[in-house]
Amino acid sequence: MLFSSFVFLSIFLPATLLGYFLLPRKLKNYWLLFASLFFYAFGAPKFVFVLILSSLLDFFLAQALQRHTVYAKKILAFGVIFNIGLLGYFKYANFFVEEFSRIFGWFGFGGIHIEQIALPIGISFFTFQKISYLVDVYHKQAKVAKNFANYLLYVSLFPQLIAGPIIRYHDISKQIEYRDHSKEKFLYGVFRFSRGLAKKVLIADSVGMIADKAFSIAYWDLSSPQAWIGILAYAMQIYFDFSGYSDMAIGLCRMFGFVIPENFRMPYIAKNFTEFWQRWHISLSAWMKEYVYIPLGGNRVDMPRWILNLWIVFLLSGLWHGASTTFIAWGAVHGFFLMTDKLFWIKASEKFGKYVNIILTFFWICISWVLFRSQTLADGLLYIHRLIDFSKNPVILWSDMLTSRALAMLILALALSFIPAFSWYQKWWHYWEKRSVYTRTYFEFFVAVVLLGLSMLAMAHADFTPFIYFRF
């Protein structure tokens, strides 16, 4: 069930909110848990049992971690291996079988074949949450959930179940047991949800049509300007699509009284890749730092080992996004630029100034998005070659690639992405934050109503378009 669907907006969400606020406090969590499981089962009925049963095992493992401290390391290792194994089976089995089959074919052996394994929606996100719970209980950074219903609600909370943000249990455990509700919190939730919906259906889906067209054009028919328009459109599509989902998740959680962490902070105004990962998919980068980078030794080791740690983190980040060499290459590109940042670039780039660094960083981010978007590594390299080869005249007409609405949304997306870099915007924002809560709340609610109306109008005339990160 998509947030950007009439089923969700007109049936599921109103019914869930109505039941939630009519029920007494002691039943609210159970209602929300039922709604969350129904939400997941609506799109993947057979996989809801995978979610429930694996969560049940984690719940008992966490209790065992607390009771049997002598065997805690072995219990934790089993839990982590189990969760990674589950993710590996569903997400990577087909990929590795195909790769090994190709290698065996080089040596004249017969191929290996297995039946295609379906991927449970959101498994990459809830698996990381489940692992963080076990690790945090082991390190006594989180208390064991009081009951299975509380833990399952943490894992399956529908606003962020499918595509994050990734939440650590101790950041939300107290809110599961008790959270306050207010008119201001609810109205802000409506605003964040409507803003996210508008990002998705008004901007991301519109510019996505440009990107889809550019990447569908044969290499020999694509001109360099068209290739650049295509990758600019994709950079805007993936940002507004994914940040739009995060806005909707944050907004929905606020409506139900939860406050969850931000996942994006204007990433395209980053002056280097290090800053980019402090602004983009913040919950994933924080998770990787806490549960992979620091346990490997972080930067508290010698230079060769530190570089290795950095590469491991970003190769795993690429692989986490999908079972494909393109995602691994994307992770490698980001690992390379993070390494150069740490070694010399951040200091050396100071002489270029803020705006030049933003442009340079965005340029290389766009190059990396080519690998992320391409079906194969060869396709990605050919597209990158077309970006820098200006000798080709366009065969495909611009009118076949760009509609007036899509172009307008692309310009709007670029403006919204880069305007926050200017000092006048920052001054205006500080001024706005000083306004009274009453003024901001009701102005935001008015904006929410307008955005919601425009979004639903666009949805009525649009084709089905899933969120990009649903595939992960």
Stockholm file with secondary structure:
# STOCKHOLM 1.0

chainA/1-472         MLFSSFVFLSIFLPATLLGYFLLPRKLKNYWLLFASLFFYAFGAPKFVFVLILSSLLDFFLAQALQRHTVYAKKILAFGVIFNIGLLGYFKYANFFVEEFSRIFGWFGFGGIHIEQIALPIGISFFTFQKISYLVDVYHKQAKVAKNFANYLLYVSLFPQLIAGPIIRYHDISKQIEYRDHSKEKFLYGVFRFSRGLAKKVLIADSVGMIADKAFSIAYWDLSSPQAWIGILAYAMQIYFDFSGYSDMAIGLCRMFGFVIPENFRMPYIAKNFTEFWQRWHISLSAWMKEYVYIPLGGNRVDMPRWILNLWIVFLLSGLWHGASTTFIAWGAVHGFFLMTDKLFWIKASEKFGKYVNIILTFFWICISWVLFRSQTLADGLLYIHRLIDFSKNPVILWSDMLTSRALAMLILALALSFIPAFSWYQKWWHYWEKRSVYTRTYFEFFVAVVLLGLSMLAMAHADFTPFIYFRF
#=GR chainA/1-472 SS CCTTSHHIIIIIHHHHHHHHHHSCHHHHHHHHHHHHHHHHHHHCGGGHHHHHHHHHHHHHHHHHHHHCGGGHHHHHHHHHHHHHHHHHHHHHHHHHHHHHHHHHHHTTCCCCCCCCCCCCTTHHHHHHHHHHHHHHHHTTSSCCCSSHHHHHHHHHCHHHHTTCCCCCHHHHHHHHHCCCCCHHHHHHHHHHHHHHHHIIIIIIHHHHHHHHHHHHSCGGGCCHHHHHHHHHHHHHHHHHHHHHHHHHHHHHHHHTTCCCCCCCSCGGGCSSHHHHHHHSSHHHHHHHIIIIITTTTTTSSCHHHHHHHHHHHHHHHHHHHCSSHHHHHHHHHHHHHHHHIIIIIHHHGGGGCHHHHHHHHHHHHHHHHHHHHCSSHHHHHHHHHHHHCTTCCCCSCHHHHCCHHHHHHHHHHHHHHHGGGSHHHHHHHHHHHTSCHHHHHHHHHHHHHHHHHHHHHHHHTSCCCCCGGGGC
#=GC SS_cons         CCTTSHHIIIIIHHHHHHHHHHSCHHHHHHHHHHHHHHHHHHHCGGGHHHHHHHHHHHHHHHHHHHHCGGGHHHHHHHHHHHHHHHHHHHHHHHHHHHHHHHHHHHTTCCCCCCCCCCCCTTHHHHHHHHHHHHHHHHTTSSCCCSSHHHHHHHHHCHHHHTTCCCCCHHHHHHHHHCCCCCHHHHHHHHHHHHHHHHIIIIIIHHHHHHHHHHHHSCGGGCCHHHHHHHHHHHHHHHHHHHHHHHHHHHHHHHHTTCCCCCCCSCGGGCSSHHHHHHHSSHHHHHHHIIIIITTTTTTSSCHHHHHHHHHHHHHHHHHHHCSSHHHHHHHHHHHHHHHHIIIIIHHHGGGGCHHHHHHHHHHHHHHHHHHHHCSSHHHHHHHHHHHHCTTCCCCSCHHHHCCHHHHHHHHHHHHHHHGGGSHHHHHHHHHHHTSCHHHHHHHHHHHHHHHHHHHHHHHHTSCCCCCGGGGC
//
